[in-house]
Amino acid sequence: MIVFRDELKAAAIPAAVLLVAGLAAAFSRQFSTALGNFGVFGPYAVLVIGTAIALWFNRGRAFIALSSLLIAFVAYRISLWLSIGPRDFSVRAVLTLAAIFVPANILFVLLLPERGIVYFRNYRWLLLGIIEVLLTAWIATAGHTALSGTAWHAALDHWLLKAEPTPLLGRLLLVAAFAVALKSAWQQRSPLDVGMVGAVVAFFIACEWLAPEPVYGVFVFAAGAILLLAVLQESHRMAFRDELTGLPSRRALQEKLVALGPSYTIGMVDVDHFKKFNDTHGHDIGDQVLKLVGARLAEIGGGGKAFRYGGEEFAVLFPDKKIEEALPYLETLRQSIEDYKMSVRTEQQRRSEARHNNDRRTKTQSAFSLEYQGAPPLRSNRAEPLSVTVSIGAAQRTGLLDTPDAVIRSADAALYRAKAAGRNRVST
């Protein structure tokens, strides 16, 4: 449920920005002067700020997308300023190349892993940007200089590049970028991935809806605003949500604690024998245990809200509930975790499976391998069931425990009593 709410929030922002941009474009004739000024200065402001923030937060994909949009819009405004009319060849050339280069850059950066902005050989993106800018300038000045000549006039009339209003190549790249962005958003479900989808849609509308003139700027602004808000939302999520379990982090808990009323209960949850899980099965299994507990905690009822407190410890906050009201939900939580059985392969089973895979590769390479033919049959690799339990300590606000920190300390003390009494229980 928490993840579903976060997805709705992430999708609501691009939808709202696109809706506002669409309404502004639809009523552009009634507000032509105001919209015209906004269509010029709005994209500059949001794209410059967005690019700077993406650089500050080291968000590589957002930086490439925002900087591509900024360069495309600057080139468009320069071509309008130098042209003799809106249908001048230089304007058409810039719009055509922007419709190709912007989605191409977004597509490429989506196909590559997110590495941030500063990483090994990242100058290749800078080199690609310089080449795109120089190529655009060369083509847009065709007929104006001896260097560019007039050959590009005929080239841009090719069926693949001819703008009506968006060239076919640009449409294909926009569709490909949209499909990859949508797939990434579905898999990752992060605000930035969802923002990429919205930005591609906004830029596609900008390319298709060129008349009247301010509309292009309005939807470029929308694309930049979607990405800027997505970067901010993603940074907030990273700061206030635990990446492993998906639960709100300890910092989010601290924000909740300062806004509590006079009655509340806090439960502290600790995974029993967690160090043993890591030592016996490895850290990968330990992470799976934490994910399991986090998933069960996210489903707790009674108005409780779960947080990753640190390590293998979690906190559950029940605002406006006394401890006797919260205890049944904590007990249900403890029981649901105990009843769930994880399937874990033993080290011997993993080695046996590895030998089996090696034998299969050997057989493929040499059909006459007597060693493989004489190998004993592989035994069953059935997974070993693993039981996970938690101990829970709970405390409520009272006259003596009148601060959240005091209630947490009391709940921690109750947690230690639960562990001392044999674990896998709720104590107060």
Secondary structure by P-SEA (a helix, b strand, c coil): caaaaaaaaaaaaaaaaaaaaaaaaaacccaaaaaaaaaacaaaaaaaaaaaaaaaaccaaaaaaaaaaaaaaaaaaaaaaaccccccaaaaaaaaaaacaaaaaaaaaaacccccccccccaaaaaaaaaaaaaaaaaaacccccccccaaaaaaaccccccccccaaaaaaaaaaaaaaaaaaaacccaaaaaaaaaaaaaaaaaacccccaaaaaaaaaaaaaaaaaaaaaaaaaaccccccccccaaaaaaaaaaccccbbbbbbbbcaaaaaaaaccaaaaaaaaaaaaaaaaaccccbbbbbccccbbbbbbcccccccaaaaaaaaaaaaaabbbbbbcaaaaaaaaaaaaaaaaaaacccccccccccccccccbbbbbbbbbbbbbbbccccccaaaaaaaaaaaaaaaaaaccccccc
